[in-house]
Amino acid sequence: MTTYICKCERRVKKSTDASTTGNRLSGYAPGHECWGCPYAMPYGDFQWDESARTVSRETRGYECRMSKTLTYASEFAGSIKDKCTCRVHSLDFDFLSQVSAWIKDTYPDREIFGSFSKDIRASDYGSDGRYCLTITCTQNLKGVAAKRELFGQFFNPDGSRKDMTPQQEMEKILADIKKAKEIFSCAPAQNADAAVTTAENAVPTATAATPTISESGADASASTPATSLQNCESAPAASAGGSSVSTAGAMQDKPLTTVPDAMRPAFDYSGLTDQTDNFYTIAGALGLATSTESQKALSDNGTVKVSAADGKFTADVDGFNGDAVLSYELKDKNGKTVAASDSSTPLSGVRVKTAQTTPIALDGVTEGSEYKLTVTGRQSGKAVTVDFQAPAANSADKNNGKPGADKNGVIASGKVNNDTKAGPFGAALLGKTGTAVLAAAVAIAMLVAVAMLIKTAKAAKNDR
């Protein structure tokens, strides 16, 4: 037999050797000694709900997750110097909610992400009994800096919690459990689901409770209820044998006793996890672009190359990885629009071909005329502008058999945030690359040096 410990420090022996196990709370209802405990969690089978179009759990009962050892102190685990996932281990739901809310408010673009939800799964508890909050970061320096800020906000250099000692935290957690039980012993809920919801949000004000300890091998729920029922007008009575007496019939005849407004906590939905949160958690762990800015940055290397073949002109677009749709506009030298994509809706335009070159046919181009082509990513807003002159059919330059084109058939090209680079007949012939400017500067410097040497030599000869 192995001894396992509940969150309230109660001990139960079970015939298993797993690091954690569930202690089923038989008869979990008003009058049960664990009724209202914020750590009681539902268990049951998951099944597809056709009407809601989602997976839902059919609750069969409630249990307490137990472990061989129990640690109350909150702790940070992981490195703040790398881009790896880190974790916060804690049993203080208020502290976990505080950390989760801080992350959401401080980093709305999800440089780091971690969301605490009271919809807890059995696997969320570790071998030391604590809940594990997983926190991911973006795979860049911003993500690492965000982890450091989180650490400095809540934790000491050794990873321990800043605002509480381990002893204070243990006392708070035990007080939370006691307070939640007291609330529900005085105000029985109509069902267990409602009870757990309210118990989780009870505001702790009581002092630490003395845990009930059981060394017997029987189910923990079989012992006599120990919850205090003092000052409770409608508390369920206990029979001599220790089992609770059903009050269902009486509740139909008498008005229900409710929790006073001053004691009734509001439910906080901020920590709940939805499908969007799950997406960002997975994407962050894989190092994918999750923030709006990082997604737009995927199109920073966008390029456009205008080529000519058999009298037809095409713009080949690459690198717009942050976009699903492109728009384009082709104007002549007078500013008149010759061709343009459909922009009637946010998804109108040219569909980007994933991991491929996206071709755009430039209709209406006349040989020998000058044009300005602008290609824009509809989602990222990144744009490339290319000025070019369509080569005449009788051009003397016939590189690769294509009039006016370079050896690859490209007559002009451009990229995001860069100046246009044109081919032999491009309109941007005055544009200069850094290499060309450097070569010209070196040539001028050499000429000046030679002139100075000649002048010096002549002056020395005249002095003789």
Protein Blocks (a to p, Z undefined) as FASTA:
>chain_A
ZZdddfkopacddddfbfbdcdddehiaehiakgoiakbccdddddddfklopacdddfb
dcddddfbdcfbdcdeddfkbcbdcddddfblklmmmmmmmmmmmmmnomagcdddfbdc
fklpcfkopacdddddddbfklmmmmmmmmmmmmcfkopafkbcfklmmmmmmmmmmmmm
mmmmmmccfbfklmmmmmmmpccfbdcddddddfbfbdfklpccfbdcehiakbccddfk
opacdfklmmmmpccddddfklmccddfklpccfklmmmmmmmmnopafbfklmmmmmmm
gccddddeehiacdddehilmbfbdcdddddfkopafbdcdfkbfkgccdddehiacddd
dehiaghiacddddddfklopacddddddddfklfblghhighiafkopabdcdehiacd
ddfkbcklmpccfklmmmmmmmmmmmmmmmmmmmmmmmmmmmZZ
